[in-house]
Amino acid sequence: MSRHISDQPRMANTIRLREFTRQERQAGMHPAIGSLHERPLSRDDKGRKTVEYLRIERGRTA
């Protein structure tokens, strides 16, 4: 009796995924990752202060 079609080893899928990720890594950096690396490491506190003032103004104290 022959094997069922779903009784195949899964090794082919893992090899295919590994090769795909290897090719993607070698292709270069994704533009989103590049923009994250380009942004400044420290941000000013002006934006954070505005958020906190608005939170207090809305009545949220915690």
Secondary structure, 3 states (H helix, E strand, C coil): CCCCCCCCCCHHHHHHHHHHHHHHHHHCCCHHHHHHHHCCCCCCCHHHHHHHHHHHHCCCCC
